[in-house]
Amino acid sequence: MKKLFIPTILILSLLQLSSCYVGRYFWLNFADLNDSKRFPALEIKKGDHTFHFKKAPKQTNFKIPEKYDQDQKFDNFDEFLKKKKTVSFIVIRNDTVLYENYFNGYCDSSVITTFSASKSFVSALIGIALHEGYIYSVNEPITKYIPELVNPGFDKITIENLLNMRSGIKFTESYASPFADMPKYYYGTNLLKYIGKLKVEEDPGKRYNYQSVNTILLGLIIERATNTKLNKYIEEKLWKPLGMQYDASWSVDSKKHLVFKANCCLNGRSIDYAKFGRLYLNKGNWNGKQIVPQKWVERSTSITNDSRDSQGYPYKYQWRVLENGAFFAKGILGQYIFVYPAKNLIFIRQGKHYGKIDWADFFLELSKEL
């Protein structure tokens, strides 16, 4: 994304404001793949044992789906991915890597932020905490765990309302204005301060409204229910059991307050994200051990309401779900963990930008070649 031209004097002035996130908005501007280096983060350690996917003897030579190259502008599949601002692309079937490549200066060990694909990890952790008894029910009011929500109406909002993006909280998701809510929560350094000022706009459950603050609240609920920091909980419940190859991290608002940006900022490597896809492909089971309850996975990847995202995809428990049974986690720059159970496929796509592609549809078209 292009940076806005802002005079240096204005930037320095804005940085002096008490609402210094405004200055950081103009200085850093829109989210990009360098953001994992710009924000403080807490480490997520890998375990002693690493799971490795098998490698196909020869990489699959994919053709560009005709609908995405009608003018035949691209010489080959790799060129297409590169010019569509992709930095990593992985295709896995039956635990075998059919295709893996990196572009635009990235490699297999490059740290890549998942952005909003992080939300699906948070959903998994809620399911685990529920199974372990730390959370009694998704129908519990969120004020049980977050008493800072003092304004009227919050006692009616349940954990499930947050999961389904049907909380009724007043929140502006747009990044277009520095004075909208989302930039404040992305660049701000004291999230609890902002959370305490949140208000309810309408009764919960009435309609879908995608709001990242819902997932930030879910992250707080996990921490307070389990009495464990979010980075340590994911380390214990997912990162080590899944045999992740690399350490990871999760960004926080500041070193002082250490509130996790649970909505956006899990930082890791593409091949490890594929393992999370494998976990859900196998209904939460990892080599014979149930990591995420099967019923939770099934509930999360089924269509049970009229929630639809901006592209028209059904939304459930922080996942997008398709009529054919496929489901995916998605981030703002085209970060995807796409699982297609009917064909036993996992697609990972990380990018600097969407590249004007509906990648979910692209994966389905590509799967026709397999």
N, C-alpha and C positions, 0 to 999 in steps of 0.2 A: 504494500500500500504506500502511496506517496505521502511524504511528510508535509505538514502544513508549514508555510513560511511565516514565522513569527519573529519580529525583531528581538534581538538579544536583550535589550533593556526591558522590554515588556515581559519576557520570560523570567528575568531576574526579579522583577517586581512581583510577578505572580507567585514565585517561589517563596516570597516573604509572607504571603497571605496565611492566615490561620488555617484556611482551607487549602493547604498546599497541594492537595491532589490536583487542583486546577492547573497549577504550574507544571506538575508532572505530566498531566494530560497533553499540554501543548509541547512540552519538551520531548516526551516519548511518543506522543500521538497514539495511533491505533496499535492494537496488539500485534506482535510479530514473534518470530521464532527465537529472538534474542531475549525475550522477556524472562526466561528462566535464569539469566545472568543478572537481571536488573533488580530482582526482588529477593529479599532474604527467604531462606527455605530451611526446613528441617529434614535430616537424612532418613532414608528408608534403606535398611541394610538387606542385602541378599543373604541367603542361607549357605550352608556348607555344600549342598548338593545342587547341581544345575541340570535342568531338563533341556535336552536338545532335540529339536525336530530332526527327522531324517532329511537328507538332501537327495533330490532326484538326480539320476546319473547325468541328465542333461536338462537345462532349463527349458520350460515350455516356450515355444515361439508363438506368442499370442499375436493375433491380427487385431488391428484397430476396428472395433465394431463400426459397420458401415454408416450408421446414423450419426456417428461422431466424427466422421471424416468424409463427408459427401463430396467435398471439393478436392479430395486427395492431396491435401497440403503437406502431409507428413510422410517421410520415407519409411518409417518403421515404428513399432510400438514404443521403443525406448525414447525416440525423438518426441513422440506425442506426449509421453509422461513428463519429460523434461520441460517442454514448452508450455505445458499446462501447470507449471510451477510446483511440480511434485518433488519432494526430497527423498521419500522412501516409498517403495511399493512392494508388497509381499503377497503371494498367493499360496495357501497351504491346503492340501487335501489329504485325508487319511494320515495325518501327522507327518506328511512329507512336503517339504518346500518345493513347489513347482517353479516358482519364480521369485527372485529377490534381487532388487537393484536399488541404487541410491544415486541421487542427482544433485546438481547445483551446489557442489561442495560438501555434501553430507556423505556419511559412511555408516556402517553397521553399529559403530560405537557412539555416534552422535546423539547428544541429549536433545530430545524433542518434547516440547510441552504438548499435552493432550488437549489443552483448552477444555471446552465443555464435554469432551469425551470422559473427563474426570467424573462427571456426574454419575455415570454408570458404575464406576468403582464404588462411589459413595452408596449407591443403591444396594450393591452387594454387601457392603459392610453393615447396613441397616438390617438386611436379612439375616446376617450372621448374629448380630447383637440380639435380634428378636429370638432366634433359635436358642441362644445361650441364656436367655432369661433376663438379660440386662434391660431389655425393652419388653413390656408386658404385651402390648398390642399396638398395631398401626393406628388404631382408633383412639389412642391416648391424646389428650390435648398437649400441644407443644409447650404451653406455659408450665407444664410439670417440670420440664428440663431447662426452659429459658425464661426465668421470672423477670428478666429485663424487659420483656414484651408487656409493657404496662398499659398501653392504650386500649380502649374498648374494642372488643371483638376477637381478640387473640385467643381467648379461652375456648372459642368454638372451632378453632383450626386444629386439625389432627395431623399426625405424622403422614398419614396417607394423602391428605390434601397437599402437603409439600411434595411428596413423591410424584404425584400426578400433575403438578403445576396448576392446581386448582384451589389455591389458598385464599384468594381474594385480597391479598396484601396490595397496598398501593405502592407500585414500584415501576419505574421507567427503565426498560432494558436497553434502550438505544445508546450507542456510543457517539452519535452524531453531535451531541452538545456536551460540553464539559460540565454543564450544570444539571445534566440528567443523573439518575441514580446509579446507573451501571459504571460510569467512569469513577464515581466516588468510591464505590466498593472495589473497583479494580486497582486504582491508584492510591486509595486512602491508607492511612497507617493506624487507624483505630476503629476496627469494624464494630466492636461492641458499642461504641459511642453512637454509631449510625443506627445499629439495630435497635437500641433503646428508644429511638425517635420514630421508628416505623409505625405506620397506621394501616388500618384495614379499610379497604375501599368498598367491598361487597361481601356478602355471606360466602363462606367457603363451599366448594363443590359445585357451584353454579356453572362455571365455565372455565375452559382451559386458557391460561395466560402464561406464556413462558417467561419465567423470572428467575434469574440466577440466585437471587437472595434466598429462594426456597432451599437450594442445595447448601448454601452457607449455613443455614439454620439446621439442616440435617447433619452437617458435620459437627456442629456444636452438640446436638443431641447425642450423637455417637460418643463423643468425648465424655460428656457428663454422665451418660448412662453407664458407660464401662469404666469410668475413672481412668481413662487411658488417652494419651495424646493420639491424634488421628494418624500421624506418621508411624507410631509404634503399633497401633491397632492393625493398620494395613500390612505392616511388616510381619506381624505375627500371624495374621489370618489369611493373607494372600501372597505376599511377596516371597516369603520363605517356603511355604508349602508348595507353591507352584514352580519352584526351582528357577526363579528368575536369574538371568545370566549376569545382570549388572545391578549395582546399587542404584537407587533413585532418590528423589526428594519431592517435597510438597511445599509450595510457596506459602508464606504467611504475610500478614499485613505489615508487621514490623518486628524487629528483634525485641522490642519492649513488651508488646502485647501478645504476640505469638498466636493470633487467631488465624486459622487456616482459610485460605481462599479455596474452599472445598469445591466450588463451582467450576473451577477452571484450570488449576495449576499443578497437576501431577506431572513431574518431569522424569522421563525415562527413555528407554530405547524401543525401537519399533518391534524387535523380535520378542521382547517381553510383553508388549501389549498384545501380541498374537497369542500368548499363553493365556491371557485373560479371556480372549475369544474362545480358545479351546475349552476352558473351564465351562463356559456357558453353552458351548456346542454339546458338551457332555452332561448337560443339566446339573451343573454344579459339582460333578464328580471328577476327582483327579486321581487317575490310576487306582481306583478302588476305594478311595477315601472321599466321603462327602464333605466338601469344603463349604459350599453354599447350599442350603436346603433345596432339594429338588422342587418342592412346591413353590418356593420363592422364585426360582428361575422360571418355572412355568407360568406363574402369575405375572411376572415381570415382562414376559415375552408373548403375552396374549392380548388381544384387542377386546377390551371390556367397556369402553366408554366412547364418547364422541370427540375426544381430544385429537386435534390434528395440528402439526407444526406448520411453519410458514411455507413449506413445500407440499403440504397436504398429507404428510406421513402420520399415521396413528402414533400416539405417544402414551407410554405406560411405564410408570416407575423409573423414570430417567433413561428410558430406551425408546428408540423408534422401532415400530413393528410393522411388518408388511403382511398382506393377506396370504401370501404363499408360505408364511412361517419364518421368513428371514427376519433378522433384527439387527440393529446397529447402534453404536455410540458415535456421536458426531461432535466435532469441534469447529470453531468459528473460521478457521483458515483451511477447512477441508481435511480435518483429522478424522479418520474413520477406523473403527473396528467393526467390520461387517461379517456377520455369521449367517450362513445359508445351510441350515440343517438338512434340507432335502437332498443336497448334493455334497454334504459333508465338507463344505468349503469355508475358509476364513480368508478375508481380504483385509489387508492393512494398507492404508494410504495416509501419508502425512505430507503436508504441503506448506508452502509459503503463502499460498492463496488458493482459493477454490479453482481458479482457472476457467470459470464460467462453465462448469460441468456439474450435472447432477450425478455425483459419484455412485450413489446407491443404485441408480438405474444403470450406470456404466458397469458396475459389478455384475448385475443380472445379465446384461448383454454379453459380458465376457464369459460368464459361466456356461453359456450356450456352446462354447468351444470345448468344453470339458465333458 
